[in-house]
Amino acid sequence: MAEKRFLALEKRLEKTPAVKAQYTSFLMEYEKLGHMSLAKSAPPENPKLEYFLPHHYVLKPTSTTTQLRVVYDGSAATDTGISINQTQMTGPTIQNDLISILLNFSSHKFAFTADVPKFYRQVKMHKDDVRYQKIFWRENRSMPLREYELQTVTYGITSSPFLATMALCQLAEDEEQTFPLAAKAVRKSFYIDDVLTGANTLTEATELKDQIIALLERGGSEVHKFCPNSDSLLATIPERQREGCVDITDPTVNAIMKTLGISWNPKEDIFTFIVPVYPKSDTVPTKRMILSQIAKIFDPLGFVGPILTAAKLIMRELWALNLELDQPVPPELGRLWIGYRDQLQHLNKMKIARWIHADDASNYELYGFADASDLAYGASLYTRTIQRDGTVVMKLVCSKSRILPRKRNNRKEIITPKAELLAALLLSQLTVKVLAAVDTVFSSVMLWSDSQIVLCWLQKTPESLTVFVGNRVGQIQKLTDNFCWQYIPSAENPADMISRGMSPLDLVNSDFWLHGPSRFHIVQPYFEQLGPISQDELPELRNTTLVTTPGQPRLSIFDRISRFTIIQQSMAYVVRFFDYIESGRKHLTKGLPTVSEINRAGILIVRLVQGEAFPNEIQLLKDERECKSTFQNLNPFIDANDGILRVGGRLKNAAVPYEHRHPALLPEKHPFTLVLIRHLHRSNMHLGQRNLLGVVRQQYWPLKAKNVIRKVVHLCIQCFRMRPKKGTQLMGELPDYRVQPSPVFSHTGLDFAGPFNLRASVLPRNTSTTKGYVCVFVCMATRAIHLEAVSDLTTDSFMAALQRFISRRGLVHMGGCIQIMRPISKVQTTR
């Protein structure tokens, strides 16, 4: 696959000699620097364990260094259908995100940008892994096709960004003691190979620049394309390390450079926008065209947030139509987009100060605003700098907006108070992000909203509100615990612009968006304080019904620990500590708990459990009033010796231990009851339910104990493993003479019983006996029984004797009848 693609590339390069010359020069430099070497002629042990990367070129005419770059395709599938990128892991993100880096870049008075050349190629691959980075290359067709191995981390591989940035972070960690400023900049201000950083003094900025250069030299790299906003800082940078396309020393040049996708004018130290002028055309715009042109407005910090809100609203309407990408949009929407697009060129006039503070400052404050409309909600942040002469300067830091769902059947999916709450949550998240990104220490952080309902919600506990509102109020309270929320009228809220959207022309002419409300431009602004909304008027409150008064609070030990011995030993140490305090800190027992302490701990545990579960019953018994409860039939009483609630019963005079006569009451659903029964179950060799119930009731009387014991035994893993499944035997089929009708004794079973000792006479003095035998015939169909008797007695005597014998022995067959047909004097055989 890689060879075929190279041959196709070679044919294409033959048609463009200039591009081929740059391509050849790029790879020759690659080989000269040792980043690529000829593969060894000896084949590897397993020729299948290697990978050839297809490569091609990317042209960037605007680049000041390398206009042609060779890139490698690690996503190209082999003959097996698997690419090398599919076998690798991406790795975690270890650098700050783009927004955090830009925010940090905006917080320094003296700022500069720089670049690490050939960043990936400064990290060398292990010698055992270079065979997975092979390429085909030759300078012309007359030469044989050669195999090369890329010796460094290369472009187009999934793991390359992580490997390169991890090497840079490791270098910063190793050299942090020598270069502390550079190590901090590597962690906060590097985005892959670009660095945007600075300092608040020229001396510190110069030192930071020198440390970054020295740190990268320790790692075998260099830094170039330095572009500062100060002539003094630029003078300390050698000519070869400066950005070639920008010259801030020439006042006649208004150079603008791209840094991380945004336009920065270092001479004026402002952010700008470069928007092309779209030619007028009668062609109806398509969905693809609109989405493409919206995507070209790159504004990560939200400097033109109101304009982006308007674009997002157009995009929402576009997606609601369910059009194909190349399908023309409706005329009304097309005219709306063309009118919006034609005004985008006015953004070229917009200038946003990079530095968010001001000189000679005595105080720094951070102000945030949140607002929502029926269309969208958003938030904006401003720094408020109070200078020593009393001048107040406010500058826009960043903003963010979100679009609300469209109305369905003239009904809003999210009502306005909830949308205002979402805006407050967005502002909270944005504020925390800014504070973590910038190095400025603010004296105060104040957040503003024009929704009195939201401000009242933020003063409530999340549990008192409905689920939707309560969850978000809880998040806001957690994020802004140390901040102050205030009310501001809608007319003075700059976030109102981002929640409704604006045209580019209106935004460019608005000073309100870039510098905030005029009331904050004085040192001590007046804040309007509004009274709270009454409970009846405040929506989204959860209805709470008080069912019972709370009893004694439960100790956390019962919920956290599931071993009875640990709970018992822990409470024993509590008892020991109590004795130590009661003795005036004189007598201190050391070592393991004693038997006395263990027994007292058991009493204390039971009292705590009962105090939590039966507070009302215990109080009624102490007051000697009638205790009406579910266990009143147990005749409960409070033990005068230990204060435990015990069972009365009728065993007061029984010769058994006191705890057996009057066991302690325990609640059914308390965690300690379950722990106790589980402990007794294990310590008594996994008794069954009935035996375990007897063991438990020797000292304790849990309510509904059978249910708890059944649950413990059922969940016991050892008992489950030792509970085999009973085997069952499948009975055979009945014979045909058992299931088909037939005459009596058609199928007969025969048995012979005897001898039986029979008395010869009924007279008591006649003790002589004789032997008798019985032949039993059983009908297999009806189960009727027929007996034939054989004896030396006369007929009447034998019949009487046999009947006496049968009645004494209980020889009665329930399925048939026993008959004596006739006695015989000798054995007869009947066929």
Beta strands, then each sheet from edge to edge (+ up, - down):
strand 1: 36-38
strand 2: 55-59
strand 3: 68-72
strand 4: 110-115
strand 5: 134-137
strand 6: 146-150
strand 7: 190-191
strand 8: 194-199
strand 9: 224-228
strand 10: 257-259
strand 11: 262-265
strand 12: 270-272
strand 13: 352-353
strand 14: 361-372
strand 15: 376-387
strand 16: 392-403
strand 17: 444-449
strand 18: 484-487
strand 19: 637-638
strand 20: 645-646
strand 21: 664-666
strand 22: 700-702
strand 23: 748-759
strand 24: 769-779
strand 25: 785-791
strand 26: 820-824
sheet 1: 1+ 6- 5+
sheet 2: 2+ 3-
sheet 3: 7+ 8- 4+ 9-
sheet 4: 10+ 11- 12+ 13-
sheet 5: 16+ 15- 14+ 17+ 18+
sheet 6: 19+ 20-
sheet 7: 21+ 22+
sheet 8: 23+ 24- 25+ 26+
end
